[in-house]
Amino acid sequence: MSVNEIVLPVRKPRSHLLTLFLGMVFFGLVFYFRNSLDDFSQPFALVFIGIITLAFISGRYETYILLLLIATSTVFDLQEFGTVPIQIGDLFLTDLLIIILLLAQVLKRVTVNMILIPKHLGYPILTIILVAIFSFVYATMGLNVSTFKAGIELRIIIYLSIFFLVYHYIKTPRQLHTLLVGSALVALIVSGMILAQYVLGNNVSIVFGRVEILSTQHKKFSDITRVMVPGSSVIFFTLNTLIAVYVLKALKNRSRSLILPAIAVISFGLILTFTRIYWVMVLGATILLLFMAHRRAIVYPRMTFLVIGAAAGVVLILQSSVLNSTVIKEAMINRSISILKAPRKFREDTLFMRYLESRYAWEKILENPFLGIGLGNAYRPKIFGNSNYERNVGGTSVHNGYLATQLKMGIMGTVAFFWLMIAFFYRVFKRWKDIKEPLYQAVVVGIAISVGGMLIHNLVASPFLTVHWVTLAAIGMGVTEKIFQIEGIA
């Protein structure tokens, strides 16, 4: 055989690595600017615009979704970034990116015969956004609410439109894989930063969020730093998806061997938030996974090995002397038992404050059930004293998402919300078993149980009215529709 007859194997293009590289560079530079400069709005704008330009030139449009995920659902505060003033308030650069990308698709529709709004989930999402815009106008023009306050809540709901960006800009399986891998990397980085913040303690803050001494039932753990960041949402979604991928055996053995360490690290990050509802959400999501899988002979052995493997990984992490594993275990037990003690010590628990909020909200709902009180409008007096919570929120937030939706957007908002949830779960339950690609099937299941966990969370908070949770929900729903489209079952 001559040299000319030798055929070299064709190398697969690795252009998808550019997306991950740009996303991680963005994360690293923003973190550097945040901790080294007093005002990093201008450097942030330069990096943001620069990476957007590179993504446009390279055609790696999934970078846009990854940037929005990092900016809204990691360890940063969206309000720290630079804004563009307009007549009725301010626009963040992430807002401008969403608007530009949506307008690009609207203009494309003028010349190309394409589906602009997917029929099954696009219509309820668009309805929620339109109802929110109406509630904004109703609050500002009819009830004299400031455009600034109403605009904050409107912006959160408009982030549901990221669903359309995923649907239109993720065009190939490679782009979809890159987005999924990038999201998992972001979750691992956020978990690592939570761990680093825990080691540093509450005197030095490297992340945005609540970094405080853990206190449960009037008992303080001076050696335990509780770390709550916006990235708890991406941790939760990624953890559920990785569990689904492992249990449903969606990857080859070599790739599956990396999942258990990732699950252990992300689980530990979730533990260090010391947020009880997150633990309940993971438990409920796991039960929902078993229900959806419905293949006991296959699932139960894997689930057992998963629990043992993840627990062993967490134990190994705890062996580090700097973490003080004995105190962490005591705090975890105390925090978990406090859930059972809450009904007996109702007036001493945060549940009582949430009960008061819900009671005020319900009274306002009865006064105007159809239109609600509008976005950004206060529904109660200041009842919790001179606290940061009262100064920042000022009687506008309700720790019950179902009441909050009805309170702010009336019956129309509530109907649109349940329309979206019913449509999403109906499509998932009807189609997930028809997905041929095991990885796609596991991802859809993981996203479904994550949204189901958000519905549990919605009882004691308002995740669907919180920007970092809304971003993850919109991306997750967009990914499921894109998978249905790729599989030909949309």
N, C-alpha and C positions, 0 to 999 in steps of 0.2 A: 504493500500500500504506500503510495507516495504521500509526501507531506501535504500536497494540495488536496488530497482526498480526505484528510482528517477534518472532521466536523466537530467544532467546539460546541459545548452546550450553550444555549441561549440564556444569558443572564436576565433575570427578571428585573424590570425597572424598579428602582428604590426611591422614586420621587415622592412616595408617601411619607418618607422619613423627613422631608422638608417641612411638612405640616407639623409633625411632632417637634422638630427642632425650633421652628418659629414660635410655637406655643410655649415651649419651655424657656426660650430666650425671653419672651415677653414676661413670663412669670418671674424669672430670675431678676431681670432688670427692674421691674416694678417693685419687687421686694427690696432690692438694693436702694433704689431711690427713696422708698418710704422710710427706711431706717437710717439714711445718711443725709437727707435734705429736709429742711424745714418746710419748704414748699416744692413739691415735685410735680405740680400740675403741668408745667411746661415740658419737662423731660418725658412725662407720661404721654402727653399728646404727640410728641415727636416719635417716640417708640411705637405708639399705637398706629399712627398714620403710616409710618415706615413699614411696619409689618403688614398692614392692610394692602399697601402698594405692592410689596413683594408677593403676597398671596394672589393678588389680581394678575400680576405679570406671569406667575407660574401656573395659574389656573387651579391652585389648591384652595378651592372655596370653602372646604371644610375647616380651614384655619379660622374663618370668621366665627363659626359656631364655637370652636375651642376658645377663642379669645373672649367671647361673650360669657362662656362658662367660667373661665378663670377670673374675669373682672367682677362677676356677680356672685360667684359661689365658691370662694376659697377663703383666704385669710385677709382680704382687703375690704374696706368700706367704700361702697360706690360713691359716697359723698366726699371722699378724699380726693377724687379725681377732678380734673378741670371741667368746667361747664361753659356752655355757650348761652348767653342771655338772650331771651326772646320776650315778646310782649307780655306773656302771661306767666313767666317764670324762667327756669333754666333748663337746658337740655344737656345731658351728659354725652360724652363722645360715643358711648355704647348706644344711646338713644339714636344719635345721628346715623350710626352704622346700620341699625335696624331699619330706620326710615329709608335710607338710600337703597338698601338691598330689596326692600319691599317695592319701592317705586320702580326699580329696575325691572322687576317681574311684571308690574302693571304696564310699563311701556312695552315690554316684550310681547305682551298679550295683544297689543294693537296690531302687530305685524305677523304674529305666529299664532296658529290655532292650537292653543294649549289649555290645559285645565289650570285655572288660576287658583280656585278654591276647591280642595278635595271635598267631595260631597258628604262623607260620613262624619268626619271630625271637624272639618274646616268650617262648616256652617254653625255648629254650636259655639266654636271658639270665636268666630266673627260676631256672633250674636252677643256673647259676653262682653266683648270689646265695645260694641256699639251701645249696649246698655250702660257700660261704665262711662262712656263719653256723655251720654244723656244725663247720668247721675252727676257728672262733673259740672255740666252746664246748669242743671237744676240747683246744685249746691251753691255755685258761684253767683249766678244771676238771680236765682229765686230766694236764696237763704243767706246771701251776703257772706259766704265762706270765702276766705282768701284763696286766690288761685294757687298760691304756694302750697297750702295744706291739701287742697283738693288734688293738685297736680301730683303730689307724692303718691297718693293711692291710685290715681289714674295710670301713672307710669308703671306701677307694679302689674296691673292687669294687662296693660298693652304688651308686656313682655311675653304673654301667651302667644303673640304673633311669631315668636321664634320657631314655633311649630311649622309655619309656612316656609321659613328659611331652610330648615332641615329638609322639608319635602322637596323644595325646588333646587337647592344648591348641593345636596348630596345625590350625585347622579350615578355613581358606580359602586360596586361592592368594595373596591379598594378604598374609596373615600369613606364608606361606612365603617370599614374595619379600622381605618386611621382614627376616626372620631371616637370609636369605642375604646381603642387602646389609649388614646390621649386622655379620655375621661378617667380610665383606670389609673394612669400615671398621676393625674392631678389628685385623685383620692389618696394614693400612696404618699405623695408629697405633703398633702394637708395633714394626714395622720402622723407623718414624721415631724412636722412642725408643731403639732399639738404635743407630741412627746417631748420635743425640745423645750417648748414653753413650760411644760410641767416640771422638767428638770431645773430650769432657770428660776421657777417660782413666780410669784405675782408681783415682785418688785421691779422686774425688767420685762417689758412687753414687746414681743417681736411680731405679734399677730393682732389683728383687730377683732374685738369681741369682748366677752366677759371673761376676765382673768381674775379670779377671786379665791379666797379661802372657802373651802367647802363647809357648808352649814346645813344640817338636817335635824329637824325637830328640836331646834334650839341647842344642838350640840355641834361645836365647831371642831374641825380637824385641821389644826394649825400646820400640819405637815403635808396636807393635800391641797394642791392647786387645781381648781376647777377651770377648765378651758372650754369655752363655747364660742365657736367661730361660724360664719356663714357656711363654711365648707362642710358642716355636719350633714348638709343635704346631699352633696356629691358622695360623701362617705357612705351614707345610708343606701343610696341607689346602687353604688358600685358593689357594696357588700352583698346585697340581695342578688345582684346579677352574677357575681362570682360564685355564690352558693348554688344558684340555679345551674350555672355552667358545669360546676363540679358534680352535682348530684345527677344531672341528666347526661353526664359523660359526653359533653359536647365538643371536647378537644381530644387530641391524641395524647398518649400517656406522657410523652416528653413535655408537652405544654401543660398538661394537668398537674405535673409535679411542682410547677411554680405557683399554682393557685392557692394551695394550703398556706404557704408563708405569707402570701398577700392577704388572705383572709384573716390570718392571725394579727398582722400589723394593723389592718384597717379596723378589726374588732377592738384592738387595744385603743386605737384613737377614739372610737365610739365610747368605750368605757370611760376614758378620761374626761369626757364631757359631763359625766355624772348626771345625765338627764334621764330621769326614769321613763319618760314616755318613749324615748328612743329604744330603750331596752324592751319595752312592751311591744313597740312596733316591729322590732326584729323577730321577737317570738311569734307575733301574729303573722308576719310575713312568711316565716318558716312553716307554720301550720298551713297557711294558704298554699305554699309550694307543694306540700305533701298532698293537699286536696286536689290541686291542679294536675300533678303528675299522675296520680291514680294508678301507679304501677308498684304495688307494695313490695313484691319480691325483688325488684331492682332497686327501688329508692331507699328502703329502710337500711340495708347494709351500708350503702354509701353514706347515708345521713349519719349513721353511727360512727363510721370512720371519720367523717368530716368533723363531727363534734369533738371526737377524741383528738384528732390532729390539730384542730384550731385551738382547743384548750391547752394541749401540750405546747403549742407555739406561744400562747399568752403566758404560760408558766415560765417558759425559758426567758421571755422578755423580762418578766418580773424578777428574775434571779439577779439582775443588775442591782448592786447595793445602793446606787444613787436613787433608785425608784422606791425603796423602802416598801417591799412587797407586803409585809405584815400590816402596815397601816392602810395600804390600798385595799387589801382584802376586807379589813374591818369596815372601811368606808363603804365598800360595795355592798356588804351584808346589811349595814345600817341603812343605806339608801334604799335597798330593795325592800327591807322589812317596813320601812316608813310608808310604803304604798298600802300595806295592810292596816297600819295604824291610823292612816289619814281620816277614815270615817269617825273614829273615836275622838280624835283630836282635831276636829274639823275647823274650829275657830282659831286654832294655832297653826294651821297649815295654809300654804298659798292657795289651796282650793277654796278657802273662804273668801279671799279677795276676788277670785275668779267668779265665785258665786254672786258676789255683790255686783261685779261688772255685768254678768249675765242678767241679773234682775233688773238693773237700770236699762239694759238693752231691750229686754222683753217689753218693758213699759213703753218705750219709744216705738217699738214695732207695732204695738196695739194701736198707737195713736195714728200711724200712717203706714199700714201694711202694704199698700200698693206701690208707692213711690219710694218709701224709705226716707232717710234723712239726708241722703246725698253723700258724696265722697268728701272726706276731710272734715266732716262736721262733728262737733263734740256732742255726746249723748248723755253725759253725766258730769256732775261737779267733781272737783278734786277731793278724793276721799282717802287717799293713802298718805297724806302729809307732804312735807317738803322734800320730795325724793327726786332723783334723776328721772325716774320713770314718769312721774307726774309732769315734770318740766318738759321732757322731750315728747311725750305722747299726748298729754293734756286731755284725757278723756275721749280719745278717738279710737283706741284699739280695744277689741273684745277678744278675750281668750276662749272663744268658741267660734270656729270658722263658719258653722252653719248659721248661727245667729248673726254673725258679722255680715255675711252676704245678704241676708234678708234685711238687716238694719240699714246697710248702706245703699243697696240697689233694689230693694223691694221685691215684690213677687216675680217680676221679670228677670231679675238677676238670679234668684233662686231656681226658677224653672230652667234657665239657660245652663246653670251650673250642673244640675242633675241630668239635664239632657246630655251634656258632655260626658259625665261619668258613666251614665248608662250606655251611651253609644260606644265608648271606649271599651268597657268590659264586655259588652255584647260581642264586639268584633274580635276581641282577644279569645274569649271562650269558644267562639264559633270557628276560629281559623287556626289557632296555635298548633293543633295536632296535624293540620294539613301542611305545615311548613316542612320541607324536605331536608334543608340544611340544619344539622343538629345545633350548630352554634347560634344560628338565627332563632331557632326555637327556644333555646335557653335564655337568650337575651330578651325575647318577648315576655317570657314567663317572669324573669327577674324584674323587668320594668313594671309589669302588671302588679306584682306583689308589692313593689315600692309605692305605686300609686295607691294601692289598697292600704298600705301603712300610713300614707298621708291622710286617708279618710279617717283612720283611727286617731291620728294626731290632731285632726280637725275638731275633735271633741274638746280638747283642752288648750288649743292654740288656733292660729289662723294661717296655716302654711300656704293655702291657696291665695292668700293676700299678703305674702311675704316674698320679696323679689328673688331670693336665692332658691327658694322652693319652687316658685313659679317657673323659673328658668329651667330647672331640672325636669319638672313635669312636662313642659313644652317640648324640650329636647327628647324626652323619653317617648312621648306620644308621636312625635315626628319620626323617630327611629322605627317604631312599630309599623307605622303606615308605609315607610320606605321599604321595610322588610317584606310586607305584604305585596308591595308593588314589584320588588325584585323576584319574589317567588311566583308572581303571576296569579295571586289569589285576592288582589285588592278589590 
